[in-house]
Amino acid sequence: MLFRSTGPAAVLAGSCSTATQAQVARWMAAGRPALRIDPAALARGEPVAEQALAWARDQAQPPLVYATADADTLAATQAALGVAQAGALVEHALAAIARGLVGHGVQRLVVAGGETSGAVVQALDVHALRIGAAICPGVPWTQAVRIAGQAPLQLALKSGNFGGPDFFTEALAAH
């Protein structure tokens, strides 16, 4: 099943896997809009999610908001904040950003990271998904089963290590 939507799109990445790092790097190398959220700023109570939403709304192309980091940066962040706290801060922020994006009309979300995907689905109050066409092995587009009157919402939810370097672009082009 293929879900057709040409509505606004965004990409959220919480995974720090090697594959997601390559996907983020490829997105940025192509000159697409990308904004990294800083777990330390989240820990200080800065309005990171609100700032990211304001930035994302100003983009003419689908934006990428990410917390993806290399192994050394991840280790330093986890040492400073604690593994559980660092993860919880990022997942909460990305979930809030997803809610805000959908609230402002985004109809297609590509989400990288298993925990990130779970946090986003929960934040969006998604209780059922229709499975659509595969983007790559193991990752289909899905359509959230929503309340009547709500705009359609398509989600591509992937574990960090799924997809090649151009996964984000390929996912958005698959519509």
Summary of the structure (lengths in Angstrom):
residues: 175
radius of gyration: 15.1
end to end distance: 11.5
largest distance: 46.2
contacts: 576
relative contact order: 0.23
helix: 43%
strand: 20%
